């Protein structure tokens, strides 16, 4: 792995552009403090993530700590909907899934607030330390085992399936072959030489994930959705994309950043419990789908609400493609 992709050109704990506690309207602060039952005396804004909603660890005069997300209905309706869905999903997760649980929600015509358990900690560093990646993979294995036969409360939410999403939204290489989107600069020129092979691998992904049945998966298991707490344990956050699909898909997503740091991602994949029943070709098809998705998204116009999201997508796509190139025995992608 070349050093140029070992770490991203940004810090994952400082990707978000969020309002501070002081930036919130007086009405919103009063409503939150009323529900908390005490004034807020300290607020630490979350630096990770790619949305512009309020998100902070709040401490109250009563000595309590909570994590609060909030969004305005006028111009952040999508965030209000995401937070509301996240509250429903998180409340219904099995007890063995190590994730912050919702404490309460508050909805008014002007805003939506989600208050959850506080997990004081930090985003894992890059390159991954072997110890932090190990506890994260263990936590994911426990969660995946619990979600293999999910409780009825989760099934009743009518969660989407991963396979149609891959077919409809993860077609970057096929779209390039068809001329529907230009080849992103980050994929030139090496990926163009392999574009039809990449499109063929990508096209296999929907059918491979469709074999999961009732099983649920996080569907967004990135490094910045992990918290390493003060005891060194890993917590998995942001469950609003939970869907019907195989856990090995998220294992592949998480291990992209392990490959970037020079860890043996192939060995980590082959020895992880979630990959034990992965169909032949699952990892390569997933990496093709993810690389095409991230590289095409990374070439989109800048996003003012998340200034680093395009750099994140491009870097993630390049690393996924490099891992796939090495697995296929092709000339190194980053060696172009």
Secondary structure, 3 states (H helix, E strand, C coil): CCHHHCCCCCCHHHCCCCCCHHHCCHHHHHHHHHHHCCCEEEEEECCCCCCCCEEEEEEECCCCEEEEEEEECCCCHHHHHHHHHHHHHHHHCCCCCCCCCEEEEEECCCEEEEEEECCCEECCCCCCCHHHHHHHHHHHHHHHHHHCCCCHHHHCCCCCEHHHHHHHHCCHHHHHHHCCCCCCHHHCCHHHHCHHHHHHHHHHHHHHHHHHCCCEECCCCCHHHEEEECCCCEEECCCCCCEECCHHHHHHHHHHHHHHCCCCHHHHHHHCHHHCCCCCCHHHHHHHHHHHHHHHHHCCCCCCCCCCHHHHHHHHHHHHHHHHHHHHCCCCCCCC
